[in-house]
Amino acid sequence: MAERPTVSQKPSSFRRWLLQGQRENPEGFYEREPHAQHHTQSWWKVMCLTGVDYFSTLGYQPGIAALAAISAGTLALSPIATLVLVLVTLFGALPMYRRVAGESPHGDGSISMLERLLTRWQSKLLVLALLGFVATGFFITITLSAADAAAHIVENPLVAHYVEGWNVPLTLILILLLGGVFLMGFGEAIGIAVVLVIAYLGLNAVVIVDAFRYVLAHPSVFSHWMQALSGSYANPLALIGAALLVFPRLALGLSGFETGVVVMPLVKGDSKDTEENPAGRIRNTRTLLTSAALIMSVMLICSSFATTLLIPPEAFKEGGEASGRALAYLAHERLGETFGTVYDVSTILILWFAGASAMAGLLNIVPRYLPRYGMAPEWARANRPLVLIYTAVSVLLTLIFRANVNAQAAAYATGVLVLIGSASVAVTLSALRRKARGQAFGFGLVSLVFGYTLVVTFIDDLSGLRLGALFILAILAVSIISRISRATELRTERVELDDLARRFLEEAAAAKDLRFIANELNAGDAAEYTEKEREVRAETHIPSGEPVLFLEVTVSDPSEFSDVLEVQGVEVAGYRILRIESSAVPNAIAAFLLHVRDTYKQRPDVYFEWIEDSPVAAAGRFLLFGEGDIAPLTREVLRRAEPNRQLRPMVHVGG
């Protein structure tokens, strides 16, 4: 088949740089080269890439837990609320995403599981809506983390005097630097993530161990905490109830799980893995998820105890010395300004690079859906153009939010919770389909927990929902424009003929009679083909003795954009028919004709009758249902695919 001219035949040096690591296959679709598609790494290295987001929440999670506990009545509640978060992580989110890893091992995430529950346009619209919240969570991860890193720079006592009020410029610089890293490639990003995570977790461990050493040396600190708890809550049920009420505000500590399954293609599997059954990759990804959850659970519990027992309540409040930097406060107070500054540098770097996991997630998940739906250009499968776009969007969001961490918190929580909630629904429905009642019940409870958390988040602040809606509208607008602009592409990956279809074509080519009558299949009996042939021969002046083949295209799923054309040969009362299923009739006919031309080195002819419908209505049917005014649309698809009129298959219309 002739190559589809989706890009210049002689791309500029800038375009070659943008699409480095990509190739255009024989049908014109951009693909990543096998060796460049993903630089697969050991699971623990990929854990560091996703962990820069997950583990970096230690920079602010203890402070958020403390503020939530104080608002509920007492700071002493913070470790108990954090324990609830840990239990939800280990017995809810972790088992759920281990299941997602098994059912969606190619980086589609939980979205693909929900996509399979519906068909046609319903599934596409669901995916687009979920992608809106993916964008909300991932973009806010980039901007909020960079803004928090900038805040740590501004609040550091050694440089505060020089950078006071520079939050927005510093945040923008950090975002641009992050984009620059990803323009270089995934391998470089993973290498930086490994160093940052090891250093950051090590420094946090030093701070926490020092805090527990002090508590063990001064038992009264622990006893005062116990007295505060017992004085505020008369019985364990009241304590648990209070912790559950506080839990939704701690939901930021659940970030990182969706990213962990989205970047699965980066995880190295076994040599025996296949595309259909990447068992090694699934096992290693589950190890990644479990290890990250266990490490983070231990760090969250320990950091919450350390900060609650050793930092006065007033220091956590806005403007206080521990506001948004509880562990950093302990590092400076207990281990000195030198260690504290080293800790600050580590925190700043990991918060800056926390956006790397979100960027990696966006680069993996968006190209798996929008280009396939025809709702983004084919170059959207390439990394570098997307990095430039994502960086620009992040810059815009930073300017809108003025690099304010608190202003972005609700949007971040909304994005995280919608993704986790949709994943919990997906695994629950999957368990029901498999008739695994125990799992369905357990995952159903988890879905209720996340549903409750999401509702509480909406009640507190609707900014995340509003931002998610804006992203959904933006994605829909881009999708509609792209779908319309790409409607006349060939939209065919390849053409496959069965034995009978191949024999029909070979015999027709040998007789130099590659003539096709396009027919809309109805009864499929001899009378239908007799009448159709009589009408078309009369209207298009096909000579009486010239043999013809009938060409019938049935629309299977018009919401799909590209597909493989499987051509089936059928014979009815001596009439030879070629039948095809496709997402769009004119595109399939054009792709088939070009395939015939290139295979048999002859220009085929196709014959149509004019339709009686309004051209406007026909255009709408084409865009929505893949049908419409077939003759002119087929000719237009051929014109775009083959600029040379002398080589273009001939389209005849009569009536």
N, C-alpha and C positions, 0 to 999 in steps of 0.2 A: 504494500500500500504506500502511496506517496506520503512523504512526511508532511505533517501539518505545520504551517508556518506560524507557530505561536510566538516565535522570537526572530530577531534578525538572523539571517544566515551567516553574517559576519559580525558577531557581537563585539561591542566595544571592550576595551581593556577593563573598564569599570564593571561592565556587566559580567565579564569573565571572572573578575574577582568576587563579585557578589555570588555567583553561582558555582564557585570553586567547590569541588567535591560532588557536583551534580552532573547528571548526564541526561540527554534527551533520547528516549528510546525510539524505536522505529515508528511508533505511532505519534510521536511528538510530545509524550508526557514526560515531565521532569521527574527523575528519580535520583536518589542518592546512590553514589557508587557503592558496591558491596563493601569495599574496604574503608569507605569513609562514612558510611551510614551512621555508625556508632562506634566510637572507640571503646569497646567493652572493657570493663574493669572488674577487679575483685569486688565482692559484695560489700566489704568493709569500706572500700574507697568510695563507692557510690553512696553508702550510708553517710559518709562525711559530707557529700554534696547535698543530700537531702537534709542532713543534720545541721548544716549551717543555719537553716531556718528553725528547725525543731529545737536544737540545743541552745540557740541564741536567745530563746524566750527566757532562759535563766537570768538574762540581763534585766528583765522587767516583771517576770511572773511573780516572784516573791513579793514585790511591792504591790502588784495588783491584788494578790490574795490578802495581803495585810489591810489594804484600804477597804476591800469588800467586807472583811471581818469586822473592822472598826465600825463601818456603817451599819452592820448587823448587831452591834452592841459591845463587842470586845475583841481586841487584837488576838486574844488567846485562841479564838476559833480558827485562825488561819491554817494551822497544820491539819486540823480535822477536815476543813474544806478541801485542802490540797490532797488529803488522803482519798476523799471521794473522787477527785479528778483522776488520781492514780488508779483507783479501782475501775473506773469507767474506761480508762485507757487499756488496762491489762485484760479486763474481762468483757469489754465491749468493742472498742475500736480495733484492738489488735486481732482478735479472732475474725472480726468482720473483714478486715483488709487482707488477712491471710487467705480468706476465701476469694476475695476479689482477685488476688494475685493468681490463683489457680484457674479462675474462669475468664480472665482477661489478661493473658500473659504478654501481649504485644504492645503495651503502653497505652491502651485505650482508656484505662481506668474504669471506674464503676459506671461511667456514662455509657459505655458500650453495652453493659448488661441491661440497662434501662432501655437503650435503643432497640434491643432485640425483643422487648415486650410489646412494642407497637410496630405498625407497618406503614409504609409509604410516607405521606407528608406528616402524619401525626408523629412518627418517630423523629423525623427531621426537625420539626418544631420543638419537640422536647429537648433534643440535643442542643439546639440553638439557645434555648432558655437556660439550660444547665451551663453551657459555655459562657453565658453572660455572668453567672456567678463564679465560674472558674476564673474569668478575667478579673472580677471584683477581688476575689481572694488573692490571686497571684500578683496582680498589679499593686494592690495595697501592701502586700508583703514586701515588694520592692521599695515602695515609697516610704512606708512606715518604718521599715528597718533602717533605711538610709537616714531618715529624719531622726530616729533614735540615736543612731551613731553620731550624727551631727550634734545632737543635744549633749551627748557624753563629751564631745570635744569642747563645746562651749562651757560646760560645767566643770571641766577639769581645772583645779586651782592653779596649775602652772601656766595655762594659756588663756584662762578666762578673760583676762584683761585685754588680750589682743584680738579676740574673736567674738566679743560680746555682740549679740544681735545678728550674727552671721549665719543663723540656722538655715535660711533658704539657700544662699549661695553654696554653703558647704554640702547641703543635701544634693543639690544639682550636680556638683562636682563628683560626689560619690556615685550617683546614678550613671553619669557619663563614663566614669572609670569602669563600672560594672559592665556597661554595654561594650566598652573597648575590650574587656577580657573575653566576652563571648564572640566578638568579631574575630578573635584569634582562634577560637575553637573550644570544643568540649574538654579535650585532654588537659589544656591549660587550666580550665576552671576546676576540674577535679583535683589537680595537683595543689592548687591554692587552698581548696576546701580541706584537704587532708591535713595540711600544716595548721590551718586556723583552728580546726576542731580539736586536734590533739593538744595544742597549746592552751586553748580556752578551757577545755574540760580539766586539764591538769592544774591550771591556776585556780579554778573553782574548787577543785578537790582540796587544794592547800588551804583556801579560806574556810571551807566547811570543816575540815579536820581540826584546824586551829580553834574554831568556834566550839566544837564538841569537846575538845581538850579543856577549854575553859569551863564549860558546863559541868564536866565530870569533876573538875577541881573545885567547883562551887555548887554543890547540890541544891543550895537554897534557890538558885535561879529556876531550876526545874520545879521545885515545890511551889514557888510563887505562881508559875504558869498553871499548875494543877489547881491551885486555890482559885485562880481567876476563872477557870472553866467551871468548877463546881459551884462557885458563887453566882455565875451567870445562868447556869442551866441546872434545873432541879433534878433531872433524870436523863439517862442516855437517849431516850426517844426525843426529848426536846433538843438535845445536842445534835442528833442526826438530822432532825428537821431543819434546824438552823443552817447546818452545813449544806443541805440540799438546796436551800433557798439561795445560798451564796454561790453555789457551784456554777451557774450560768455565766457569772462574771469571770470565771477562770477558764472559759472555753478556749481562750487563745493557746493554752497549753496543749491542745490537741492538733495543732498545725503540723504538717509534715507527712501525714499518712497518705493522703491522696497523691502527693508528689512522689512518695515512695513507690507507688504502683505505676504512675505515669512514666517514670524514667526506667521502668523495667528493661527496655531494650539495651540500656547501658550496662546491665549486670551480666557478667560472664557466666555462661552455663557450662554444660559438659560437651565433650566432643561428639557424643551420640545424640545431642539435641537436634530436633528437626523443627521446621516452621510450624508444623501441625502439633507437635508435642515437645515443647522446650522444657522437659522435666527438670533439668539441671538449673535452668534460669529461675523456674518457679521455686524450687527448693532454696536456692541462694537468696532470692528476694524475700522469702518468708524468714530466713535467718536474719536478713537485714532488718526487716520490720520488728522482729522479736528483740533483737539486740538493741536497737534504738529505743524501743519502748521500755526495756528493762533499765538501760542506762539513765534515761530521762526520768523514770519513776523514782529511782534511788536519789538522783540529784534534786528533784523537786521536793521530795519529802524532807531530805536533809537540809536543803537551803531554807525551806519554810520554817523548820524548827529553829535553825540557827538565827535567822533574821527576827523571828518572833520573840525569842528568848533574850536577845542581846541588843535590840534596837528599840528605843522608846517610841510609843505610838505617835507622838507629835512629829517625829522625824519623817514618817511616811507620808504625811499630808502634803498637798501641793505647796511648793516653796520650801519644804523641809529638806534637810541634807540627804535623806535617804529616798526622796521622792523619785521613783523610776529607776533607782540604782542602789537597791538594798545591799546586794553582795559587794558592790563597789564601795559602799559606805564602810562595811566591815573590813574590807581590804585596806582602806586608808587608816581607819581607826585602830585596828589591832596589829597590822603588819607593817605600818609605816608608809610614808609618802612615796618612797621609791618603789616598793612593791605595789602600792596602790596605783601608781602611774603606769607600771607595767600591766597591771590588771586592766586599767582603763584602755590602754592601747589594744590589748587583746579583745576587749569587749567591743570597742569601736570597729575593729577589723571584721569581727565575726558578724556584727550587726550589719555592717556595710555589705558583707558578702552573703547575708541571709537571703538577699534577693536573688542569689545565684540559683537556688533550688527552684524558686518561682519562675525564673527565666528559663531554666532547663525544662520545667514542666510545660510552660507555654510553647516552647520550641518543639516539644514532642507531641503534645495533644492536639493543637490547632491544625497542623498539616494532616492529621489523620482523619479529619472530618470535613472541613470547609472545601478544600480542593476536590475531594471525592464527591461532594454534593454539587460541584460546579458553582459554589458560593464564595469562591476566592480564585484569583488567578493561579495558573499552574506554578508560577515562580514562588508561590507561598509555601511550596514544599521545601524550598531552600532556606538555610538558616540565616544567612547574613541579611537579606532584605527584612526578614522578620525581626531580627535583633534591632535594626535601625527603627522599625516601626514601634516596637515595644518600648525602646528607650525614649522615643518621642512622646508616647502616651504617658510614660512614667514622669517625664519632665512636666507635662501639662498638669497631671494630678498633683504633683508637688506644689506647683504654683497656685492651683485652686485651693488646696488645704493649707497653704503657707507653711509647709513642713511642720505642722502641728501634730505631734504624736497622738494626743488625746482625741483630737478631732477625727482621726482615722481608725480609732480602736473599734468602734461599733461596726464600721464597714468591713474591717478585717474579720471580726468575729462572725459576721453574717456570711461572708464568703466561705469561711472554714466550715461553719455549721451546716450550710446548705449542701456542700459537697459530702460531708460525712453523713448527713441525714439521708441524702439520695443514695449513698452507698449502702446504708443500713436497710433502706427499703428494697434495694436491688437484691441484696443477699437474702433477705426475708422471702421475697417472691421466688427467688431461685430455689430456696429450701422447700417451699411449698410445691413447686413443680417437681422436685425430686422426691416429694412425699417424705421428707426428713422432718417429722413433726417436732422433735425435740429441738432441732436447730431453728426451725421456723418460730417456735415459741420464744427461744432465747434471743434471736435476732429481732423478733417483734418487740420484745421489751426494750432492747437497745434503741430501736426506732422511736419508741415512745419517749425515752430519756432525751434523745436528741431533738425530737419534736418539741418537747417541753422547753428545752434550753433555747431553741430557736424562737419560740413564742415569747419567752421572757426577754430575749434580746430585742425583738421587735417592739415590745412594750416600752423598754427603756430608751430605745433610739432607733428611728426608722431610716437613718442616713444610709446604712448598708443596703437596705431594700431599695431605696431610691437610686443609689449608685448602680446596683445590680440591674435595675430596670433600664437605666440609661445605657448600660453596656449591651443589654439584650436588644434594645432599639437600634443601637449602632450596628450590632452584628446583623440584625435583620435587614437594615438598610444596605449595608455592604453586600450582603448575600443576594438580595433581590437585584441590585445593580449588576453584580457579577454574573448571576444566573442569566439575566437578559443579554448582557454583552457577550456571553460565551455560548448562547443558545445555538448558534450556527457553526460551532466547532464539530469535528467528526464524532467526538465522544465515544470512540471505540478503541479498546485496548488491542484487540486482534480479532481475526475472523477464522472460525473453525468449521470445516465442511464434513458432513458424514459421507460415507462411501457412495450412496446413491446420488447425493447432490454433486459430488465431484464427478461422477460418471456423466450426469446430465451436462455439466459445464464443459467437460473435455470433448464430448461429442459435438456440442454446439460450436465450440471454438474450432474444432477440426473442419467443420462445414462453413466457417466464417459467418456464423449466424448467432451472434450474442445479442439477441433481442429479448427484452423483458417487458411484460405487461404487469404493471402494479395493480394489485387487486386487494380489496378489503374482504377478508374471509367472512362468509356468512354461512350458507348451508354446506358448502364444500362438496357439492355433488356435481355430476357431469353437466346438468342444466345450467348451473351458475357459470361454469367456465365456457360453455358454448356461447351463452349470451354475452358474456364479457368480451370474448374474443371477437365476436361479430361487431359489437359496438365500437371497440377500439380500432379494429382494422378499417372500419368505415370512416371514423372521425380523424384518424391520423394517417390514412392512406398506406397502411402496411400492405405490400403486395400479397395477393391471395395465397401464393404457394410458399411464402417465407415461413419457416418454423419459428415458434416463439416459446419462451419459458414464462411461466407465471411467477411473480415475486410477491409474497405476502409477508407483512410485518405485523406482528401482534404486540401491543404494548403490555409489558409485564408490570413494571413498577416505574411510573413516570417521575417519581421523586428522585430516583437514582440518576446520576449524570453520565457516568461512563460504564461500559460493560463489555463482556466478550460476546461477539456475535456467533452464535451456534446455528449453522444453516442445515436444515433437514430437507432431504429430498423426498417428495411424495408423488405418486402417480395415480391419477383418477381418470378412468375411462380413456386412457391414452394421452391425457393432458399431463404435462410435466410441470411440477410446482416446487418452488423453493420457499420454505417457510422459516421465518426468523422471529425470535422473541427479543425485544429491545425496549429501552426506556423512551425512545423517540423514533417515530417512523421515518421522517425525512433524513435524519442523520444516519440511521441504520442503512437506508437504501444507498445513500452517497458513499458510505464506507464500504459497502458490499461492491458497488460498481468499481470503485478504485482498486479494490482487491482483485476483482476479475480482470481489470485492465492490466495490472502489474503482473498477475500470474500468467495470463494467456497472451500478453503483448498485443491486445486488440482493444479498440475503443468500443465499449458496449453502448447500446441504445436502450433507453427505458421510456415507456409510453404511459401517459396518465390521461384521465378525464378531468375537466374542470369541475370544481364543486360549486354548489348553488348558495352556500352560506355567505354571510357578511365577512369581509376580510378582517375586520376588527375582532369579531367573535372567533374566527379561525385562528388568529394570532393568540388570543387568550387560551384556546384549547391546546395550542401547541406548547405554550409555556407551562401550563398546568398539567396537561394530560398526554403530551408527546404526540399529538395528532395535528389537526388543522388543515390548512391549504397545502397539501403535500408537494404538489408539483413545483411551485415557485420556491418553496423552502428547500427542496432537494437541490434545485439548481443553484441556490445561494450558498448552500453548504459546499457544493462542488466548486463553485467559483472561488470561495475563500481557500479551499484546500488545494486547488490546482489553478494557479494564475494563468497558465498557458492554455489558451482556448483550443489549440490544435491537439492537445493531449487530454482535454477534459471529456469525460463521458457525455453523450448527447442525451438531452431531455426533450421529449416531444409531448405536447399537450393538445388534445382535440376536444371538440364538443362545444 
